[in-house]
Amino acid sequence: MKTLAYDGRDRLFKIINSLLLMLVVASIILPVIYILAASFMDPTVLINDGISFNASDWTLEGYSRVLADSSILRGFVNSFLYSLGFGVMNVLVTMTAAYPLSRKDLMFKKPLMIFFGITMFFGGGLVPTYLLIRNLGMLNTPWALILPGSLSVGHLLLATVFVRGLPDEMMEAAKIDGANDIQIFIKMILPLSKPIMFVVFLYSFVGMWNSYFEAMIYISSPELEPLQLVLRRILVQNQPQSNMIGAQTAMAEMQKIAELIKYSTIVVSSAPLLIMFPFFQKYFEEGVVQGSIKG
């Protein structure tokens, strides 16, 4: 096999690229390792000495405090259901819109794309959106989190390009055999679009899992709070307040508790995404690449 010959400039370019890549990877990996290690550390040792490799300085008290709170489990279930529902709704709406937009014979295709494009740059604003959701009777219901963002224009563009890249001959043959558009969409487009559907689902799931602002605005019942809102409340409650009673011992104890649970809550809230991503990685890469290139 013939090998490529690199001159001095090529080698220098490869070395610089490799160093930059290592810096980028280190900037991502090291904070994750630190947070994971800090979640098992005694807060006093962590504050005074940093990460310790002495086994006696490690503890599970942070996780026991976090998991002992019943609102954590309830928030976890709520977050999972919201994220699952939001992901499924995004896939259904996105694919339903992407199929007609990918067809060359669709009427008013250009005005529709312009309409979708405008929504990428201009929104209704927080107050009109809140009033709309209130008038629709969705306040303090899961629908207030799932329905308003069920179509992302970015996802729609990715899915439209992906579907447009499917062979036209296959759909024409199905029409000759008597299939209508609904049958083609359900029996041909959806099965062939699994990679982009997984991409849309993963993006939507992660977005909903990490979000808390919408829940803070639209959800008032503690029973319906997602995990991120519960964790935020726990962290805020355990942080020392500036106007707290003057006892320095109480202040120090509050700081220790806050430090103890801070890293544990980050790990608990991130664990589902870290576990889920490897299973979706194959479809994620395939869907993003094909959705970006085809067409």
N, C-alpha and C positions, 0 to 999 in steps of 0.2 A: 504494500500500500504506500502510495506516495504521500510524504509528509510535507506540510507547509514550512517554508523557511521564514523565520522571523529575523528582522534586522534589529538594531539597537533601539530604534524608536518604538517598534512594536513591543519589544520586551518591556521597555519603560512604561508604555501605555497599559500593558497587562498588569504590571506590578502596581501601578497607581490605582487601576480599576479594582484589583484584588484588595488593596488596603482600604479603599473607600467602602467596598462591599463588606469587609470585616467590621469596619466601624459602624455601618448601618445595622448589621446583624447584632453586634455587641450592644448597641443602644436599645435594641428591642429585647434581647434575651436577658441582659444583666438586671434591669428593673424587675422583670418577672421572677428571676431567681431570688432577688433580694426580698421581694414581697412574700414569696413562698416561704423562705427561711425565717423572715421576721414574724410570720404568723405563728410559728412554733416557739418563738423565743420568750423568755421571761422579760416582761417590760422593763424592769429595773436594769437588767444587764444590757438590754437593747439600747436604752436611753444613755447609759453611762459608758458602755464599752463597744456598742455596735454588735454585729453578728459574731456569735461565739460558736466554736466547734466542740465545746464541752457538753456532753450529754446531760449533765445535771442542770444546765441552764435552759434546757428545752422543756416545753410544757404544752399540754393540750387544753389548758384552761380557757384560752380565747375561743376555741371552737365549741367547748362545752357551754360557755356563756351565750354564744350566738345561737347554737342549736337548741338551747333550753328555752329560748323565747318562742312561744307558740305562734306569734305573729310572723316569724321567719318562715315556718312551714306553710302557713296560709298564704303569705306573700309569694312564696316559691311556686305553689300550685296556681295561684292567680296569674303570675307572670308567664308561666308555661302555657296556660290556656289562652291568655291574650296573645302571646307570640305565635302559638300554633294557629289560632283563628285568623290573626292578621296575615300570617304567611299564606295560608290556604286562600283567603279572600283576595290577596294580592295576585296570586297565581291565576285564579279564575278570571278576575277582571282584566288582568294584563293580557292573558292569552286570548280572551274573547275580543279584546280590542285589537290585538296585534294581527290576528288572522285577516280580517277585512282590510286593514291598513297595508298589509303586505301584497294585496292583490292589485294588479295593474289596472283592472277594469272598474275599480271602486269609484263611484261618483263623489265629487267634492272632496277628493283625497287631500289636495293641497290646502284648502281652507281648514280642514280638520287638523292637519299637522301644524299649521300656523296657530290654531286655537290651543292645541296641546303645548306648543312651544311657549306661548305667552304665559301660560300658568307656571312655567319654570322660573320666570323672573318676577311675576307679580302675584301676590296673594291677597286674600281678603282682609288679613289682619286679625289680631287676636280677639278684639271686641266683637266684630261682626260674626266671626266664626263661633264665638261663645254664644251669642244671641241665637244664631241658627240652630246650634245643637240644643240649646234650651227650648226653643220653640218646637223642635222635632221631638221633644220629650226624651232625649237620650242622656240627660244629665244624670250622673251617678249610676250609670249602667255600663256594662262592658262595650256596648255598641259605640259609645262616645270615643273609645280608643281604637276600635277596629275599623269602623266604616269611613271616617273622614279621610284617612290616608291610604285607602285601599287601591289607589292607582298612582304609581310613581311614573312620571314621564320618562325618566332615565331608564327604568325597567322596561317601559313600553318600547322605547327606541331599540334597546338591545333585543327584545323579543321579536320586534318587527323585522329587523335585519336578519335574525336567525331564521324565521319562517320564510322570508323572501328567498333565502338561500336553498330551500328545499326544491327538488326538481319539479318544474311545471308539468313535465310529461306525465308524471305519476298522478297528478290531480286531473289532468285532461283525460287520462285513461279511466280514472274512476268516474268521471262525468259521462263518458261514453257508455260505461256499464250501468248508468242510471242513478248514480249516487248524487244527492243534493249537497249543498254547502254544509249543512249541519252534520250530515253523515261523514263528509270528508274531514270536517274539523274534529269530530269526536274519534273517528276510527283511524285517521291517518295523521293529522297534524299533531294532536296531543301525544300519541305514542312516540312520534319521531322527535318531539320537542322536549324530551325529558331533561337533557342537560341544561337548557335555558330555564326550564321550570324549576329545577333544583337551585339554580343561581338566584332567581327571583325570590324563591322561598327562603333561602339562606340569608340574603340581604334583608328581607322583610323581618324575618325572625330575630336576627341580631339587632336590627334597628328598634324593634319593639321591646326586646329584652333589656336594652340599655337605656331606654327612655323613661323619664319620670315626670317631665314637665306637664305633658297632657294629663296624666293621672292626677297631678297636683292641682290642675285647674278644674277638671271635670268630675273627679271622684272625691266624694266627701265621706263615704262610709268606710270605716276601718276594715270591714269584712271584704271589701272589694279592692283594697290597696295592693298594687303589685310589689314585687320584692324590692325593687330599687327605691321605692318610696318608704318602705319599712326600714330598709338599711339606712337611708338618709336620716330618718327620724331617730333611729337608735344612735347613730354617730353624733348627731347634734345634741341629743339629750345627755350623752356621756362626755361631751367636751366641757371643760371648765368655763364658767362664765366670768367675765371681768368684774361683775358686781356681786360675786359670790361672797359668802361670809368670810371674814378675814383669816380664818384658821389656815395656816400654811399646810398643815398636815392634810386637811380635807382637799385643798387644792392639788397637792401632790398625788393624793390617792385618785382623784378624778383624772389626772393626767395619765396615771398608770393604767386605769381602766380603759380610757380612750385609746391609748397606745396598744393595749392588749387586744381589743376587739377590732381595731381599725383594719389591720392586715387580714385578720380572719374573715371579716365580712367581704373584703375584696376577693379573696380566694373563693369563698362560697358563692358569690354572685357570678364569678367568671367560670367556675367549673363546668357548667352545662355546655357553654360555647366551646371550651377547650376540648371537651369529650366529643362533641357533635362534629366539629370541623373535619377531623380525619376521615369520617365516613362520607362526607360530602365533597371532599377535595377533588376526587376524580371527575365528578360531574361539574364541579365549580370551574376547574381549569378548562374543560372541554366547552362548557357553555359560554364562558366569557370570551374565549378565543374565537369560537365560531360566530358568536353574536357580534363580535367587533369587526371581523374580517369579511364575512360573507356579504353578498349583495353588491 
